[in-house]
Amino acid sequence: MTAVSEQTKAFSEQMAAWLAEFTRQPKAEPWLQQLRDAGFQRFAELGFPTTHDEEWRFTNVAPIARAAFRVIRSSRVLGLPAGVKEISPKDALASGAAFDRNSGQIPAQNAFSALNTAFLDEIAVLEVPAGAVIEKPIEITYDIPESPDAVAVHPRTLVLVGANAQCTIVETFKGAGTYFTNAVTEIVVRQSAVVDHYKVQQESRRAYHVATMQVTLGRSANFSSHSISLGGALVRNDANAVLSEGTAATLNGLYLVNGTQHIDNHTVIDHAKPHGTSHELYKGVLDGKAVAVFNGRIIVRKDAQKTDSKQTNKNLVLSDDAMINTKPELQILADDVRCTHGATIGQLDTEAAFYLQSRGIGRQEARSMLTYAFAQDILDRIKVPALKESLEKTLFEKFHEYAQ
């Protein structure tokens, strides 16, 4: 059998397995079934990405494609403070503000998002009314219980934030055992609204995690997102934001990997209108034989004059076997802009470590302290006290493990 025929056979087997899961679903209402059918058709057309695809050349998803997953519901828990409404997906769809209508990228060019749409089931649609100021965080938690077989969940979340509203969103992903989380989160931020978003990924070390966040920002909106990735065997985070006139957007991230973990962060900040501002800072800590990927793209459209954008990726590599592939990108079609980007890869500061040891601090403890200090910059940007305290404790424990 030739290599091409072997690949064709493997592709057919993968599609057959997912088709069986797709048809196993109970039939849904016509409006939902139509979305599912379109999603699966698109997924079948695209297939799983391979390392021949430019956007995936450093991340091999073959372990996901080859596995046999049983699709289950996502065990979602919502913590909704006063003032936040949960509305039906059908009503949201009727309003024209939901499910792939906010971005051409979902699911048209993304096989995993198409697969998510094919399994639309427990959909969270949350609305923050215009002018509302929500003091407490909106909490969305997915906790996958351990199962005797490999399972897959396809969480779908849509958050609609009205004009001049203010809110904080905290998404948490965790679980036990072997499973596949394939999540899509869409956030629509209307004119002059302010949104502070956090995503905490603490999946099982045997789990696969693929997630797409698509954000559409109105005029003069202010949006910030902080992605913290700590778990998972194979992780891919796609974060995309489309900015309007006068919009301010911030994308920050912190990823910690060791052992044989693999994490891939892809971000796209699309300045579609003039006078937009964006800032991006992703920091990674790698140990063992871990692999990390960062690809950050800033697009400045032809009419997006007076854009001000800055992107930085910094990586701390703690072992000789760890590997980082980093690729900042600028695509500038306007001429009156200010855009910068940069990436650094380094090791612990030996002089700083020597200084700490000269003050009576042990070698391993000094290593842990310096690693924690590297990550502290991202933690200091977290505005939710309870979340910040929890993450500080988790990171301290992790860096202590690294130092052993």
WOGI-V803053 format. One record per residue. N is the residue number from 1. RES is the residue in three letters. PHI is phi as a letter, one per 40 degrees, with the letter a starting at -180 (* if undefined). OMEGA is omega in whole degrees, -180 to 180 (NA if undefined). Layout:
((N/RES/PHI/OMEGA) (N/RES/PHI/OMEGA))
//
This chain:
((1/MET/*/-179) (2/THR/c/179) (3/ALA/c/-179) (4/VAL/c/-180) (5/SER/c/176) (6/GLU/c/178) (7/GLN/c/179) (8/THR/c/179) (9/LYS/c/180) (10/ALA/c/179) (11/PHE/c/-180) (12/SER/c/179) (13/GLU/c/178) (14/GLN/c/-180) (15/MET/c/-180) (16/ALA/c/-180) (17/ALA/c/-180) (18/TRP/c/176) (19/LEU/c/178) (20/ALA/c/177) (21/GLU/c/-179) (22/PHE/c/-178) (23/THR/c/178) (24/ARG/c/179) (25/GLN/c/172) (26/PRO/c/179) (27/LYS/c/-179) (28/ALA/b/174) (29/GLU/d/-174) (30/PRO/d/-178) (31/TRP/c/-179) (32/LEU/c/179) (33/GLN/c/178) (34/GLN/c/177) (35/LEU/c/179) (36/ARG/c/-178) (37/ASP/d/180) (38/ALA/c/179) (39/GLY/c/-179) (40/PHE/c/177) (41/GLN/c/179) (42/ARG/c/178) (43/PHE/c/179) (44/ALA/c/178) (45/GLU/c/-176) (46/LEU/c/-172) (47/GLY/g/177) (48/PHE/c/178) (49/PRO/c/178) (50/THR/b/180) (51/THR/c/173) (52/HIS/c/175) (53/ASP/c/-175) (54/GLU/d/-177) (55/GLU/c/-176) (56/TRP/b/-170) (57/ARG/c/177) (58/PHE/b/-177) (59/THR/b/-179) (60/ASN/c/-178) (61/VAL/c/179) (62/ALA/d/178) (63/PRO/d/177) (64/ILE/c/-176) (65/ALA/c/-176) (66/ARG/c/-173) (67/ALA/c/176) (68/ALA/b/-178) (69/PHE/b/171) (70/ARG/c/-176) (71/VAL/c/177) (72/ILE/b/175) (73/ARG/c/-165) (74/SER/c/179) (75/SER/f/-177) (76/ARG/c/174) (77/VAL/b/179) (78/LEU/b/172) (79/GLY/b/-174) (80/LEU/b/176) (81/PRO/c/180) (82/ALA/d/178) (83/GLY/h/179) (84/VAL/c/-179) (85/LYS/b/168) (86/GLU/b/-177) (87/ILE/b/-177) (88/SER/c/177) (89/PRO/d/-179) (90/LYS/c/178) (91/ASP/c/179) (92/ALA/c/179) (93/LEU/c/180) (94/ALA/c/-180) (95/SER/c/180) (96/GLY/g/-175) (97/ALA/b/-174) (98/ALA/a/166) (99/PHE/f/171) (100/ASP/g/-178) (101/ARG/c/-177) (102/ASN/c/-178) (103/SER/a/176) (104/GLY/c/-177) (105/GLN/c/-177) (106/ILE/b/-3) (107/PRO/b/-166) (108/ALA/d/-175) (109/GLN/b/-173) (110/ASN/b/-177) (111/ALA/c/-178) (112/PHE/c/176) (113/SER/c/176) (114/ALA/c/178) (115/LEU/c/176) (116/ASN/d/-180) (117/THR/c/179) (118/ALA/c/-178) (119/PHE/b/177) (120/LEU/d/-179) (121/ASP/a/-179) (122/GLU/c/-174) (123/ILE/b/177) (124/ALA/c/176) (125/VAL/b/-175) (126/LEU/b/-178) (127/GLU/b/173) (128/VAL/b/-174) (129/PRO/c/178) (130/ALA/d/176) (131/GLY/g/-178) (132/ALA/c/175) (133/VAL/b/-176) (134/ILE/c/-174) (135/GLU/c/-177) (136/LYS/c/180) (137/PRO/c/168) (138/ILE/c/-174) (139/GLU/b/179) (140/ILE/b/-173) (141/THR/b/174) (142/TYR/b/-177) (143/ASP/b/-175) (144/ILE/c/179) (145/PRO/c/180) (146/GLU/c/-177) (147/SER/b/179) (148/PRO/c/176) (149/ASP/b/-179) (150/ALA/c/-177) (151/VAL/b/178) (152/ALA/b/175) (153/VAL/b/-177) (154/HIS/b/-178) (155/PRO/c/177) (156/ARG/b/-178) (157/THR/b/174) (158/LEU/b/179) (159/VAL/b/180) (160/LEU/b/-177) (161/VAL/b/-175) (162/GLY/c/-179) (163/ALA/d/176) (164/ASN/g/178) (165/ALA/c/178) (166/GLN/b/179) (167/CYS/a/175) (168/THR/b/-179) (169/ILE/b/177) (170/VAL/b/175) (171/GLU/b/179) (172/THR/b/178) (173/PHE/b/179) (174/LYS/a/-180) (175/GLY/i/-179) (176/ALA/b/176) (177/GLY/g/-180) (178/THR/b/-179) (179/TYR/a/-177) (180/PHE/b/174) (181/THR/b/180) (182/ASN/b/-168) (183/ALA/b/172) (184/VAL/b/177) (185/THR/b/176) (186/GLU/b/179) (187/ILE/b/178) (188/VAL/b/-176) (189/VAL/b/-176) (190/ARG/c/-173) (191/GLN/d/174) (192/SER/g/176) (193/ALA/c/-180) (194/VAL/b/-178) (195/VAL/b/175) (196/ASP/b/-172) (197/HIS/b/177) (198/TYR/b/173) (199/LYS/b/180) (200/VAL/b/-179) (201/GLN/b/-180) (202/GLN/b/-176) (203/GLU/c/174) (204/SER/d/179) (205/ARG/c/175) (206/ARG/b/-174) (207/ALA/c/172) (208/TYR/b/-176) (209/HIS/b/174) (210/VAL/b/-176) (211/ALA/a/175) (212/THR/b/172) (213/MET/b/179) (214/GLN/b/-176) (215/VAL/b/176) (216/THR/b/-172) (217/LEU/b/178) (218/GLY/c/-178) (219/ARG/d/177) (220/SER/g/176) (221/ALA/c/178) (222/ASN/b/-176) (223/PHE/b/174) (224/SER/b/178) (225/SER/b/-179) (226/HIS/b/-178) (227/SER/b/180) (228/ILE/b/-178) (229/SER/b/-175) (230/LEU/b/-173) (231/GLY/b/177) (232/GLY/g/173) (233/ALA/c/179) (234/LEU/b/-173) (235/VAL/b/173) (236/ARG/b/176) (237/ASN/b/172) (238/ASP/b/178) (239/ALA/b/-176) (240/ASN/b/179) (241/ALA/b/176) (242/VAL/b/-174) (243/LEU/c/176) (244/SER/b/-176) (245/GLU/c/177) (246/GLY/g/-178) (247/THR/c/173) (248/ALA/b/-179) (249/ALA/b/178) (250/THR/b/173) (251/LEU/b/177) (252/ASN/b/179) (253/GLY/a/175) (254/LEU/b/179) (255/TYR/b/-179) (256/LEU/b/-178) (257/VAL/b/174) (258/ASN/a/-176) (259/GLY/g/178) (260/THR/b/180) (261/GLN/c/177) (262/HIS/b/178) (263/ILE/b/-178) (264/ASP/b/176) (265/ASN/b/175) (266/HIS/b/179) (267/THR/b/174) (268/VAL/b/173) (269/ILE/b/-173) (270/ASP/b/176) (271/HIS/c/-176) (272/ALA/c/-176) (273/LYS/b/-177) (274/PRO/c/173) (275/HIS/g/177) (276/GLY/c/179) (277/THR/b/177) (278/SER/a/176) (279/HIS/b/-177) (280/GLU/a/177) (281/LEU/b/175) (282/TYR/b/179) (283/LYS/b/-179) (284/GLY/b/174) (285/VAL/b/-175) (286/LEU/b/178) (287/ASP/a/180) (288/GLY/g/177) (289/LYS/b/-176) (290/ALA/c/178) (291/VAL/b/176) (292/ALA/b/178) (293/VAL/b/171) (294/PHE/b/175) (295/ASN/b/-178) (296/GLY/b/-178) (297/ARG/b/173) (298/ILE/b/179) (299/ILE/b/176) (300/VAL/b/-177) (301/ARG/c/-175) (302/LYS/d/-177) (303/ASP/c/-175) (304/ALA/c/178) (305/GLN/c/180) (306/LYS/g/176) (307/THR/c/177) (308/ASP/b/-174) (309/SER/b/179) (310/LYS/b/-179) (311/GLN/b/-180) (312/THR/b/174) (313/ASN/b/-180) (314/LYS/b/-177) (315/ASN/b/177) (316/LEU/b/-176) (317/VAL/b/-173) (318/LEU/c/-179) (319/SER/b/-180) (320/ASP/c/-175) (321/ASP/c/179) (322/ALA/c/-175) (323/MET/a/176) (324/ILE/b/173) (325/ASN/b/-176) (326/THR/b/-175) (327/LYS/a/172) (328/PRO/c/-178) (329/GLU/b/172) (330/LEU/b/173) (331/GLN/b/-172) (332/ILE/b/180) (333/LEU/b/177) (334/ALA/b/-175) (335/ASP/b/-179) (336/ASP/b/-175) (337/VAL/b/173) (338/ARG/b/-176) (339/CYS/b/177) (340/THR/b/174) (341/HIS/a/180) (342/GLY/a/179) (343/ALA/a/178) (344/THR/b/175) (345/ILE/b/-177) (346/GLY/a/177) (347/GLN/b/180) (348/LEU/c/179) (349/ASP/c/-177) (350/THR/c/180) (351/GLU/c/179) (352/ALA/c/178) (353/ALA/c/179) (354/PHE/c/180) (355/TYR/c/-180) (356/LEU/c/180) (357/GLN/c/178) (358/SER/c/178) (359/ARG/c/174) (360/GLY/g/179) (361/ILE/c/-179) (362/GLY/c/-176) (363/ARG/d/-178) (364/GLN/c/178) (365/GLU/c/178) (366/ALA/c/178) (367/ARG/c/180) (368/SER/c/-179) (369/MET/c/-179) (370/LEU/c/177) (371/THR/c/178) (372/TYR/c/180) (373/ALA/c/178) (374/PHE/c/-178) (375/ALA/c/-173) (376/GLN/d/-179) (377/ASP/d/179) (378/ILE/c/-180) (379/LEU/c/-179) (380/ASP/c/-180) (381/ARG/c/180) (382/ILE/c/-173) (383/LYS/c/178) (384/VAL/c/-172) (385/PRO/d/-177) (386/ALA/c/179) (387/LEU/c/179) (388/LYS/c/-180) (389/GLU/c/180) (390/SER/c/-179) (391/LEU/c/177) (392/GLU/d/179) (393/LYS/c/-180) (394/THR/c/-179) (395/LEU/c/179) (396/PHE/c/179) (397/GLU/c/179) (398/LYS/c/-178) (399/PHE/c/175) (400/HIS/c/177) (401/GLU/c/179) (402/TYR/d/-174) (403/ALA/c/-177) (404/GLN/c/NA))
//
